[in-house]
Amino acid sequence: MFIKLYDEIPEEAKTIREAVFIKEQGFKDEFDEIDDVAKHVLLFEGDIPVGTCRFFFSEERNCYVIGRIVVRKEFRGKRYGEKVLQDAEKAVRDLGGKVVELSAQCRVAGFYNKQGYTGLNDIHMDEYCPHTWMRKNLAV
């Protein structure tokens, strides 16, 4: 298993996000202008891309934001989501980031709690799906 970091969204990441967020979960507005400025993390098992996420510095939130964290359905349950998230956090730390935030689907907020994230009690809708902002201090 290994990670690659990209300055532009790789086709493999697009394919994974389309399969999960659009086809499996029904989102419509999956790709946006943030993809053009974000760094993209891609996790491989052998030569197979299995998970991805992106991160960027948000002027609005005054910290780095990790998003679009996803693992292909057939590779779930192997802690790959943790691996993708940890590698994104490491890359943020390497860039000098001390705090990171993410907008989690409420149904999986417990996963992020286990990774050290704290909910900010800010429930909002992303398309039809309730999300909550969560924060983690990376300087600890």
TAZI-V412891 format. One record per residue. RES is the residue in one small letter. SS is DSSP state (~ for helix, > for strand, _ for the rest). PHI is phi in whole degrees, 0 to 359 (* if undefined). D_CENTER is the distance of its C-alpha to the mean C-alpha in Angstrom with 1 decimal. Layout:
BEGIN
res=RES ss=SS phi=PHI d_center=D_CENTER
res=RES ss=SS phi=PHI d_center=D_CENTER
END
This chain:
BEGIN
res=m ss=_ phi=* d_center=18.0
res=f ss=> phi=209 d_center=16.6
res=i ss=> phi=243 d_center=13.8
res=k ss=> phi=237 d_center=14.3
res=l ss=> phi=249 d_center=13.0
res=y ss=> phi=235 d_center=13.9
res=d ss=_ phi=277 d_center=15.1
res=e ss=_ phi=235 d_center=15.0
res=i ss=_ phi=293 d_center=12.9
res=p ss=_ phi=284 d_center=14.7
res=e ss=~ phi=303 d_center=16.4
res=e ss=~ phi=298 d_center=14.9
res=a ss=~ phi=293 d_center=11.3
res=k ss=~ phi=301 d_center=13.1
res=t ss=~ phi=298 d_center=15.0
res=i ss=~ phi=295 d_center=12.3
res=r ss=~ phi=296 d_center=10.6
res=e ss=~ phi=298 d_center=14.2
res=a ss=~ phi=298 d_center=15.2
res=v ss=~ phi=272 d_center=12.8
res=f ss=~ phi=286 d_center=12.0
res=i ss=~ phi=271 d_center=15.4
res=k ss=~ phi=285 d_center=17.8
res=e ss=~ phi=281 d_center=16.8
res=q ss=_ phi=257 d_center=15.5
res=g ss=_ phi=86 d_center=17.5
res=f ss=_ phi=290 d_center=15.4
res=k ss=_ phi=249 d_center=17.4
res=d ss=_ phi=261 d_center=15.7
res=e ss=_ phi=284 d_center=12.6
res=f ss=_ phi=255 d_center=13.2
res=d ss=_ phi=212 d_center=14.3
res=e ss=_ phi=294 d_center=15.7
res=i ss=~ phi=296 d_center=12.6
res=d ss=~ phi=303 d_center=11.9
res=d ss=~ phi=285 d_center=15.2
res=v ss=~ phi=249 d_center=14.6
res=a ss=_ phi=282 d_center=11.1
res=k ss=> phi=272 d_center=10.8
res=h ss=> phi=237 d_center=9.1
res=v ss=> phi=256 d_center=8.6
res=l ss=> phi=230 d_center=10.5
res=l ss=> phi=261 d_center=11.8
res=f ss=> phi=244 d_center=15.4
res=e ss=> phi=249 d_center=18.0
res=g ss=_ phi=66 d_center=21.1
res=d ss=_ phi=258 d_center=20.9
res=i ss=> phi=260 d_center=18.6
res=p ss=> phi=287 d_center=15.0
res=v ss=> phi=241 d_center=13.3
res=g ss=> phi=204 d_center=9.5
res=t ss=> phi=203 d_center=6.9
res=c ss=> phi=199 d_center=3.9
res=r ss=> phi=226 d_center=5.4
res=f ss=> phi=212 d_center=7.1
res=f ss=> phi=201 d_center=10.5
res=f ss=> phi=272 d_center=13.4
res=s ss=> phi=258 d_center=14.3
res=e ss=_ phi=298 d_center=18.0
res=e ss=_ phi=299 d_center=18.1
res=r ss=_ phi=264 d_center=16.2
res=n ss=_ phi=58 d_center=17.6
res=c ss=> phi=194 d_center=14.7
res=y ss=> phi=283 d_center=11.5
res=v ss=> phi=237 d_center=8.5
res=i ss=> phi=259 d_center=4.8
res=g ss=> phi=208 d_center=3.3
res=r ss=> phi=54 d_center=4.0
res=i ss=> phi=282 d_center=2.8
res=v ss=> phi=204 d_center=6.5
res=v ss=> phi=232 d_center=9.8
res=r ss=_ phi=304 d_center=13.1
res=k ss=~ phi=308 d_center=15.4
res=e ss=~ phi=287 d_center=18.1
res=f ss=~ phi=246 d_center=16.1
res=r ss=_ phi=286 d_center=14.8
res=g ss=_ phi=85 d_center=16.7
res=k ss=_ phi=246 d_center=16.6
res=r ss=_ phi=68 d_center=14.0
res=y ss=~ phi=290 d_center=11.8
res=g ss=~ phi=299 d_center=8.7
res=e ss=~ phi=300 d_center=10.1
res=k ss=~ phi=297 d_center=10.9
res=v ss=~ phi=300 d_center=7.6
res=l ss=~ phi=297 d_center=6.5
res=q ss=~ phi=298 d_center=10.1
res=d ss=~ phi=290 d_center=10.4
res=a ss=~ phi=295 d_center=7.9
res=e ss=~ phi=299 d_center=10.0
res=k ss=~ phi=297 d_center=13.1
res=a ss=~ phi=297 d_center=12.6
res=v ss=~ phi=296 d_center=12.3
res=r ss=~ phi=302 d_center=15.4
res=d ss=~ phi=299 d_center=17.1
res=l ss=_ phi=271 d_center=17.0
res=g ss=_ phi=95 d_center=18.6
res=g ss=_ phi=290 d_center=15.8
res=k ss=_ phi=252 d_center=17.1
res=v ss=> phi=226 d_center=14.8
res=v ss=> phi=227 d_center=11.1
res=e ss=> phi=234 d_center=10.0
res=l ss=> phi=210 d_center=7.5
res=s ss=> phi=255 d_center=8.8
res=a ss=> phi=266 d_center=8.8
res=q ss=> phi=299 d_center=11.1
res=c ss=~ phi=305 d_center=14.2
res=r ss=~ phi=294 d_center=15.1
res=v ss=~ phi=242 d_center=12.3
res=a ss=~ phi=301 d_center=12.6
res=g ss=~ phi=300 d_center=14.8
res=f ss=~ phi=302 d_center=12.3
res=y ss=~ phi=288 d_center=10.7
res=n ss=~ phi=303 d_center=14.3
res=k ss=~ phi=295 d_center=15.1
res=q ss=_ phi=267 d_center=12.7
res=g ss=_ phi=97 d_center=14.6
res=y ss=_ phi=272 d_center=13.0
res=t ss=> phi=244 d_center=15.7
res=g ss=> phi=290 d_center=15.8
res=l ss=> phi=257 d_center=17.3
res=n ss=> phi=54 d_center=19.3
res=d ss=> phi=232 d_center=18.1
res=i ss=> phi=278 d_center=17.8
res=h ss=> phi=216 d_center=17.3
res=m ss=> phi=261 d_center=17.1
res=d ss=> phi=243 d_center=14.7
res=e ss=_ phi=54 d_center=17.2
res=y ss=_ phi=265 d_center=18.8
res=c ss=> phi=250 d_center=16.1
res=p ss=> phi=292 d_center=16.2
res=h ss=> phi=233 d_center=13.3
res=t ss=> phi=222 d_center=13.6
res=w ss=> phi=284 d_center=12.6
res=m ss=> phi=226 d_center=12.1
res=r ss=> phi=226 d_center=12.9
res=k ss=> phi=223 d_center=13.4
res=n ss=> phi=273 d_center=16.2
res=l ss=_ phi=272 d_center=15.7
res=a ss=_ phi=279 d_center=19.4
res=v ss=_ phi=285 d_center=20.6
END
